[in-house]
Amino acid sequence: MPRLTQPAGWRDIPIAPVDEPLVPVADLGPRVTQDPRYFAMDLPGSLPGCWLREGVAARLVRAAESLPDGLVLLVWDGWRSIETQSALFEGYVEDLAAQYPDLGRAELEQVARPYVTPPDPGHHAPPPHLTGGAVDLTLAMADGRELDLGTGFDAFVPEAGAAALEDIDTPARANRRLLFHALTAEGFTAYVEEWWHFDFGDQFWAAVTGGTPRYGPAAAPARE
């Protein structure tokens, strides 16, 4: 895995929005499956299915088709409402406050930011998942069994970094590399802090590639 770049300054990159719909992951065929984790957790604003921008979904299908036979991409989260983003951010800040009681609110928010983007609904710097251009996913067998990638989803620990296992020869390292190369071959960028998070067309992606972000905040899809 190559050296990865932080999406520094992403909030300052102007978006040139395109009119592109959200599409359900459930319609992407047998090589892309879903397990909407935040709906299972009953978080506010979560949906019973995952949704992505149409162009992102098409790239995801091609990435899945490049995997070895018997493997699929399992999507945990795509488009995310501002209500869900807020619940995640506040929940993580509360967890941090319990761990570090001497830190003030501003300091706690700074610690939380690398893992959970603050819930700004604005058109200038929306959280990546609000755009439909970010996807959280893993590798799984066709029967739904998840492969070992070293940590669980939303494990906000150093070991969850995309390249954190590069010096450790384990099956999890091989699986992370497989996931990384399948998605980056289709134009996605990997988020440094989370092996499961990839972007295309949003400001995170633009900060890494130098491209122009095309996805601003997306309206909620119709409920399934």
C-alpha positions as CSV (number, residue, x, y, z in Angstrom):
1,M,0.0,0.0,0.0
2,P,1.5,3.4,-0.9
3,R,1.9,6.3,1.5
4,L,-1.5,7.9,2.0
5,T,-2.4,11.6,2.1
6,Q,-4.5,13.3,4.7
7,P,-7.4,15.4,3.1
8,A,-6.0,18.6,4.6
9,G,-7.9,21.7,3.8
10,W,-10.9,19.9,2.4
11,R,-13.4,22.3,3.8
12,D,-11.9,25.1,1.7
13,I,-12.3,23.4,-1.7
14,P,-15.2,24.9,-3.7
15,I,-17.8,22.3,-4.9
16,A,-19.0,22.3,-8.5
17,P,-22.2,20.4,-7.8
18,V,-23.7,18.0,-10.3
19,D,-27.3,16.8,-10.5
20,E,-26.8,13.1,-9.8
21,P,-29.3,10.9,-7.9
22,L,-28.7,8.6,-5.0
23,V,-29.3,5.0,-5.8
24,P,-29.9,2.1,-3.4
25,V,-27.1,-0.4,-2.7
26,A,-29.7,-3.1,-2.7
27,D,-30.0,-2.7,-6.5
28,L,-26.3,-3.1,-7.3
29,G,-26.2,-6.8,-7.9
30,P,-24.8,-9.9,-6.2
31,R,-21.2,-8.7,-5.8
32,V,-22.2,-5.6,-3.6
33,T,-24.2,-6.4,-0.4
34,Q,-25.2,-4.2,2.5
35,D,-25.5,-4.3,6.3
36,P,-26.7,-0.8,7.4
37,R,-25.1,-0.7,10.8
38,Y,-26.5,2.6,12.0
39,F,-30.0,1.5,11.3
40,A,-29.3,-1.6,13.3
41,M,-28.1,0.7,16.1
42,D,-31.4,2.7,15.8
43,L,-29.5,6.0,15.4
44,P,-31.7,9.0,14.6
45,G,-32.1,9.7,10.9
46,S,-30.7,6.3,9.8
47,L,-32.3,4.3,6.9
48,P,-32.9,0.6,6.6
49,G,-30.7,0.5,3.4
50,C,-27.6,2.1,2.2
51,W,-27.5,4.7,-0.7
52,L,-24.8,6.2,-2.9
53,R,-24.5,8.6,-5.7
54,E,-25.1,6.9,-9.0
55,G,-21.5,7.4,-10.2
56,V,-20.1,6.2,-7.0
57,A,-22.3,3.1,-7.1
58,A,-21.1,2.3,-10.7
59,R,-17.5,2.4,-9.6
60,L,-18.3,0.2,-6.6
61,V,-19.8,-2.4,-8.8
62,R,-16.7,-2.5,-11.0
63,A,-14.5,-2.7,-8.0
64,A,-16.5,-5.7,-6.7
65,E,-16.3,-7.5,-10.0
66,S,-12.5,-7.2,-9.9
67,L,-12.4,-9.2,-6.6
68,P,-11.5,-13.0,-6.6
69,D,-14.5,-15.3,-7.1
70,G,-16.5,-15.8,-3.9
71,L,-15.8,-12.4,-2.4
72,V,-18.2,-9.4,-2.3
73,L,-18.1,-5.9,-1.0
74,L,-20.2,-5.4,2.1
75,V,-21.4,-1.8,2.5
76,W,-22.0,-0.6,6.1
77,D,-22.9,3.0,5.3
78,G,-23.1,5.4,2.4
79,W,-25.3,8.5,2.4
80,R,-25.8,9.6,6.0
81,S,-28.3,12.1,7.3
82,I,-27.2,15.1,9.3
83,E,-29.2,13.7,12.2
84,T,-27.2,10.5,12.2
85,Q,-23.9,12.5,11.8
86,S,-24.8,14.6,14.8
87,A,-25.7,11.5,16.9
88,L,-22.4,9.9,16.0
89,F,-20.4,13.0,16.7
90,E,-22.1,13.8,20.0
91,G,-21.9,10.1,21.1
92,Y,-18.1,10.0,20.4
93,V,-17.5,13.3,22.2
94,E,-19.4,11.9,25.2
95,D,-17.2,8.8,25.2
96,L,-14.1,10.9,25.0
97,A,-15.3,13.0,27.9
98,A,-15.6,9.9,30.1
99,Q,-12.1,8.9,29.1
100,Y,-10.5,12.3,29.5
101,P,-12.5,14.2,32.1
102,D,-9.9,17.0,32.3
103,L,-10.5,18.1,28.7
104,G,-12.9,20.9,27.7
105,R,-15.5,20.7,25.0
106,A,-13.3,22.3,22.4
107,E,-10.4,20.0,23.1
108,L,-12.7,16.9,23.0
109,E,-14.0,18.0,19.6
110,Q,-10.5,18.3,18.2
111,V,-9.8,14.7,19.4
112,A,-13.0,13.5,17.8
113,R,-12.6,15.3,14.4
114,P,-10.2,12.8,12.8
115,Y,-12.8,10.0,13.2
116,V,-16.2,11.7,13.0
117,T,-16.8,14.9,11.0
118,P,-18.8,17.6,12.9
119,P,-22.4,17.7,11.6
120,D,-22.2,20.9,9.5
121,P,-25.2,20.7,7.1
122,G,-23.9,23.7,5.0
123,H,-23.3,23.6,1.2
124,H,-19.6,24.7,1.6
125,A,-18.2,21.9,3.7
126,P,-20.8,19.1,4.3
127,P,-19.7,15.9,6.0
128,P,-18.5,13.5,3.3
129,H,-21.2,11.0,4.0
130,L,-23.9,13.6,3.6
131,T,-22.9,14.0,0.0
132,G,-23.4,10.3,-1.0
133,G,-19.8,10.3,-2.2
134,A,-18.3,8.5,0.9
135,V,-18.8,4.8,1.6
136,D,-17.9,2.6,4.6
137,L,-17.4,-1.1,3.6
138,T,-15.5,-4.3,4.0
139,L,-14.8,-7.6,2.3
140,A,-17.0,-10.6,2.8
141,M,-17.8,-14.0,1.5
142,A,-20.8,-14.5,-0.7
143,D,-22.6,-16.0,2.3
144,G,-22.1,-12.9,4.4
145,R,-19.2,-13.9,6.5
146,E,-16.9,-10.9,7.0
147,L,-13.2,-11.3,6.3
148,D,-10.6,-10.3,9.0
149,L,-9.4,-6.7,8.4
150,G,-7.8,-6.2,11.8
151,T,-10.4,-4.2,13.6
152,G,-14.1,-3.8,13.6
153,F,-16.2,-1.0,12.0
154,D,-15.9,2.4,13.8
155,A,-13.0,1.2,15.9
156,F,-11.4,4.6,16.6
157,V,-8.0,3.3,17.4
158,P,-4.6,3.6,15.7
159,E,-4.8,0.0,14.5
160,A,-7.8,1.1,12.3
161,G,-5.6,3.3,10.2
162,A,-5.7,2.2,6.6
163,A,-1.9,1.5,6.5
164,A,-1.5,0.6,10.2
165,L,-0.8,-3.1,9.4
166,E,1.7,-2.6,6.6
167,D,4.6,-3.8,8.7
168,I,2.7,-6.8,10.1
169,D,2.5,-9.9,7.9
170,T,-1.1,-11.1,8.7
171,P,-4.2,-12.2,6.7
172,A,-5.7,-8.9,7.8
173,R,-3.0,-6.9,6.0
174,A,-3.5,-8.9,2.8
175,N,-7.3,-8.2,3.0
176,R,-6.8,-4.5,3.6
177,R,-4.5,-4.4,0.6
178,L,-7.0,-6.2,-1.5
179,L,-9.8,-3.8,-0.5
180,F,-7.6,-0.8,-1.0
181,H,-6.4,-1.7,-4.5
182,A,-9.8,-2.8,-5.7
183,L,-11.3,0.6,-4.8
184,T,-8.4,2.9,-5.7
185,A,-8.3,1.2,-9.2
186,E,-11.7,2.7,-9.7
187,G,-10.8,6.2,-8.6
188,F,-11.6,6.1,-4.9
189,T,-9.3,7.6,-2.3
190,A,-8.7,5.9,1.0
191,Y,-9.1,7.8,4.3
192,V,-5.9,7.6,6.3
193,E,-7.5,7.0,9.7
194,E,-10.1,4.3,8.8
195,W,-9.4,1.3,6.5
196,W,-13.2,1.0,5.8
197,H,-13.7,4.6,4.5
198,F,-13.4,5.5,0.8
199,D,-14.4,8.6,-1.1
200,F,-15.1,9.6,-4.7
201,G,-16.2,13.0,-5.9
202,D,-16.5,14.7,-2.5
203,Q,-14.2,17.2,-0.8
204,F,-12.1,14.5,0.9
205,W,-11.4,13.0,-2.5
206,A,-10.6,16.4,-4.0
207,A,-8.1,17.2,-1.3
208,V,-6.2,14.1,-2.1
209,T,-6.4,14.0,-5.9
210,G,-6.5,17.7,-6.7
211,G,-9.7,17.2,-8.6
212,T,-12.9,19.3,-8.3
213,P,-15.5,18.0,-5.9
214,R,-18.8,17.3,-7.6
215,Y,-20.9,16.2,-4.7
216,G,-22.4,18.6,-2.3
217,P,-25.0,17.7,0.4
218,A,-27.7,15.4,-1.0
219,A,-31.3,15.4,0.0
220,A,-32.6,12.3,1.8
221,P,-33.6,9.4,-0.5
222,A,-37.1,8.1,-0.4
223,R,-37.6,5.6,2.5
224,E,-37.5,2.0,1.5
